[in-house]
Every structure is written in C-alpha cells, then in structure tokens.
Amino acid sequence: MGKKIALNIFYNLGIIVSIYGSVWAYNNANYPVIALFVATAAFFVYQKIQLTREVRNSLKKK
C-alpha cells in the first residue's frame, strides 16, 4: 500500500508541475510547449484514475 501512496503523490506532483508549466508557457507564448504540458497532465490524470480504481477494487475484496 505504501507504493500506491507514493505513486499517488508522484502523480499529484506531475499534475501540479504540468499546470504550472502550461501557465509559464502561455505567458511566454510558447504554444508547442503548452501542448506537451497538457499531454503530460492528461497522462498523469489517466494514471491517477487507474490507480484509484485499483485501490478501490483491492479494498472491496478485503
């Protein structure tokens, strides 16, 4: 369970960094970088949803 908590923290940090990066890129008119940060944020959100489902299913089985 400790590994899943660490993964959740990593995913949260990834989402936060992607949001800050997107804002920075927007302020500097660097639009291709915005696309990169949005894609990475979407990836982290997807992984976080999958992790949440996995944890819920493991808790229901217990």
N, C-alpha and C positions, 0 to 999 in steps of 0.2 A: 504494500500500500504506500510505502514511503516513496517508491519510484514514481508512482502515479501522481503523488502530491508534487514531487519535483518537476515532473513533466507539465503539470498544470501551471506551476509558477513560471516555467520556461515559456509556455505558450502565451501566458498573460504578458510577460515582458516583450515577447516578439510582437504582439499586437500593439502594445504601447509604443514601442520603437518605430513600428511601421506607421502609426498615426503621426507621431512627431516628425518622422522623415517626410511624410506626404505634405504636411504643413510647411516644412522647410523648403521642399522642392517647389511648392506652389508659390511661396514668397519670392523665390529666386527664378521663377518662370522656367523651370527645368522639367518640362512635361513628360519626357520619356522616363525619368526617374520616378515621377508620380505613379506611372503605370506599374513600375517594378514594386513600389511600396504597397500599392493596392493589391497586387497579386500575392505578395507575401502575407499581407494581413488576411486575405481570403484563405490562404493556405493554413495559417495558424488558427483561424476561426473554425475551419473544417476539422482540423485535428483535435481541437478542443471539444467540439461537439461529439466526435467519435469517442474520445476519452470519457466524456461524461456519460454517454450511453453504456460504455463498457463497465464503468464503475457502478452505475445503477443496476445493470444486469447481475453483476457479481454480488451486490448487496441483497438483491431479491432472492438469489439462490441460497443465501445463508440463512 
